[in-house]
């Protein structure tokens, strides 16, 4: 992200959630996968062949590249490109405004000043002073980034869970090995999905802990992911 001039696309607590909740349970579930149905049809691996052979490394790299490109593109859309980003300060929902000033670690005095400026702007933008406008522009930019991070975080979690099914076999698709042959994986992904939905519920303290802004139509990005 830094190389292409974007702000930090994900924060440490969100990365922790992905490692423990999104990736942790499905990774354990992979250990319960039944043997590959084509296992006995393949020749034995050479004894000197490393575990991370060339085809496997290439697969990991291109999957990682595709995932990175997708989430950074979405982050760019919601951080820089109208109408994905909120252009007008007045379009920021009140509870999203509150989340933003909380995420920015403002002092009580700064929060009060930001709230007053926002209320005045909604009432009559021409009455807002230059100093108040500077505060609002800061909050607007911060909101745009937190909103973009929330979209990226959501898509990244569901993409990771979908990728867990791809990792079940190095040689065959999920349709050949069977979608329901590993019920532990289904439970793991199901639980991770439920926890993700809970994370994005409006007013959820868990969402505040992980710096998440609740989303609306942005959930549609889950379908292609």
C-alpha positions in Angstrom: 0.0 0.0 0.0 2.8 2.4 0.9 4.5 1.7 -2.5 1.4 3.0 -4.4 0.8 5.9 -2.1 -2.1 4.5 -0.1 -2.6 5.0 3.7 -2.4 2.0 6.1 -5.0 -0.4 4.7 -5.5 -2.5 7.9 -4.6 -2.0 11.5 -2.9 -4.4 14.0 -6.1 -5.6 15.8 -7.8 -6.4 12.5 -4.8 -8.4 11.4 -5.0 -10.3 14.7 -8.6 -11.1 14.0 -7.8 -12.5 10.6 -4.9 -14.6 12.0 -6.9 -16.0 14.9 -10.6 -16.1 13.8 -10.6 -16.1 10.0 -7.6 -18.3 9.3 -7.1 -20.1 12.6 -10.2 -22.4 12.7 -10.2 -23.3 9.0 -6.4 -24.0 9.2 -7.1 -26.5 12.0 -10.0 -28.0 10.1 -7.7 -28.8 7.2 -6.1 -31.4 9.4 -9.4 -33.3 9.4 -9.6 -33.5 5.7 -10.0 -37.0 4.3 -7.3 -38.3 1.9 -7.4 -37.1 -1.7 -9.4 -39.5 -3.9 -6.7 -39.4 -6.6 -3.9 -40.1 -4.1 -3.2 -43.7 -5.2 -3.3 -42.6 -8.9 -0.2 -40.4 -8.6 3.4 -41.4 -8.7 5.4 -41.3 -5.4 7.2 -38.0 -4.8 11.0 -38.2 -5.3 12.8 -38.5 -1.9 14.9 -35.4 -2.6 11.9 -33.2 -3.5 11.3 -30.4 -1.0 7.9 -30.0 0.6 7.7 -26.5 -0.9 8.3 -27.5 -4.5 8.2 -25.1 -7.4 4.6 -25.6 -8.5 3.4 -25.2 -4.9 5.4 -22.0 -4.4 4.1 -20.6 -7.7 0.5 -21.4 -6.7 1.0 -19.6 -3.3 2.5 -16.6 -4.9 -0.1 -16.1 -7.6 -3.0 -16.6 -5.1 -1.3 -14.1 -2.7 -0.8 -11.6 -5.6 -4.5 -11.9 -6.7 -5.8 -11.5 -3.2 -3.5 -8.5 -2.5 -4.5 -6.8 -5.8 -8.2 -7.3 -5.1 -8.2 -5.9 -1.6 -5.9 -3.0 -2.4 -8.1 -2.1 -5.4 -11.2 -2.0 -3.2 -9.3 0.1 -0.7 -8.3 2.5 -3.4 -11.9 2.8 -4.6 -13.4 3.6 -1.2 -10.5 5.9 -0.3 -10.1 7.9 -3.5 -12.9 7.3 -6.0 -16.4 8.8 -5.9 -19.1 7.6 -5.6 -17.5 4.8 -3.5 -16.0 7.3 -1.1 -18.2 9.9 0.7 -17.5 13.2 -1.0 -19.7 15.5 1.2 -19.2 15.7 5.0 -22.9 16.0 5.4 -23.3 12.5 4.0 -21.5 10.9 6.9 -24.0 9.2 9.2 -24.0 10.6 12.7 -23.0 7.3 14.3 -20.2 6.9 11.8 -19.0 10.4 12.7 -18.9 9.3 16.4 -17.0 6.1 15.5 -14.5 8.1 13.5 -13.6 10.6 16.2 -13.4 7.7 18.7 -11.0 5.7 16.4 -8.9 8.8 15.9 -8.2 8.9 19.7 -9.4 12.5 20.1 -9.6 14.1 23.5 -12.9 14.9 25.0 -12.4 18.6 24.2 -11.5 17.8 20.5 -14.5 15.5 20.3 -16.8 18.2 21.6 -15.4 20.7 19.1 -15.8 18.2 16.2 -19.4 17.5 17.2 -20.3 21.2 17.4 -18.7 21.9 14.0 -20.5 18.9 12.5 -23.9 20.0 13.9 -23.4 23.5 12.7 -22.3 22.3 9.2 -25.5 20.2 8.9 -27.6 23.2 10.0 -25.9 25.8 7.8 -22.5 25.3 6.2 -21.9 29.0 5.7 -21.8 29.5 9.4 -18.8 27.2 9.9 -15.5 29.0 10.6 -12.3 28.2 8.9 -10.9 26.5 12.0 -14.1 24.4 12.3 -13.8 23.5 8.6 -10.3 22.3 9.2 -11.5 20.0 11.9 -14.3 18.7 9.7 -11.9 18.1 6.8 -9.7 16.1 9.1 -12.6 14.0 10.3 -13.8 13.5 6.7 -10.5 12.2 5.6 -10.2 10.0 8.6 -13.7 8.6 8.0 -12.9 7.9 4.4 -10.0 5.8 5.5 -11.8 3.9 8.3 -14.7 3.2 5.9 -12.3 1.9 3.3 -10.5 -0.3 5.9 -13.8 -1.8 7.0 -14.6 -2.8 3.4 -11.1 -4.2 2.8 -11.3 -6.1 6.1 -14.7 -7.6 5.3 -13.7 -8.7 1.8 -10.3 -10.0 3.0 -11.9 -12.2 5.7 -14.4 -13.8 3.3 -11.7 -14.3 0.6 -9.5 -16.0 3.1 -12.4 -18.3 4.1 -13.1 -19.1 0.5 -9.4 -19.8 -0.1 -9.4 -22.3 2.7 -11.5 -24.6 0.5 -9.0 -24.2 -2.3 -6.3 -25.4 0.0 -8.0 -28.7 0.7 -6.3 -30.3 -2.3 -3.2 -29.4 -4.3 -4.4 -31.3 -7.3 -8.2 -31.3 -7.5 -11.0 -28.8 -7.2 -13.5 -28.6 -4.4 -16.1 -30.1 -6.8 -14.1 -33.2 -7.3 -13.1 -33.9 -3.7 -16.6 -33.0 -2.4 -17.8 -29.9 -0.7 -19.3 -31.8 2.3 -16.5 -34.3 2.8 -14.9 -32.3 5.6 -17.7 -31.3 8.0 -15.2 -29.8 10.4 -14.2 -27.3 7.8 -17.9 -26.4 7.2 -18.3 -25.8 11.0 -15.1 -23.8 11.2 -16.0 -21.5 8.2 -19.6 -21.2 9.5 -18.5 -20.1 13.0 -16.0 -17.6 11.5 -18.8 -16.2 9.2 -21.2 -15.8 12.2 -18.5 -14.0 14.2 -17.7 -11.7 11.2 -21.4 -10.8 10.9 -21.6 -10.0 14.6 -18.4 -7.9 14.3 -20.2 -5.6 11.8 -23.5 -5.2 13.7 -24.2 -1.5 14.3 -23.4 -0.4 17.9 -21.5 -3.6 18.6 -18.7 -3.0 21.2 -16.6 -5.7 19.5 -16.7 -3.7 16.3 -15.3 -0.7 18.2 -12.5 -2.9 19.6 -11.5 -3.9 16.1 -12.0 -0.5 14.5 -14.9 -1.5 12.2 -17.6 0.7 10.7 -20.9 -1.1 10.0 -21.6 -1.4 6.3 -24.7 -1.5 4.0 -24.4 -2.2 0.3 -20.7 -2.9 0.7 -21.7 -6.4 1.9 -22.4 -7.2 -1.8 -18.6 -7.5 -2.3 -18.8 -10.7 -0.3 -20.6 -12.4 -3.2 -17.7 -12.3 -5.7 -15.0 -12.8 -3.0 
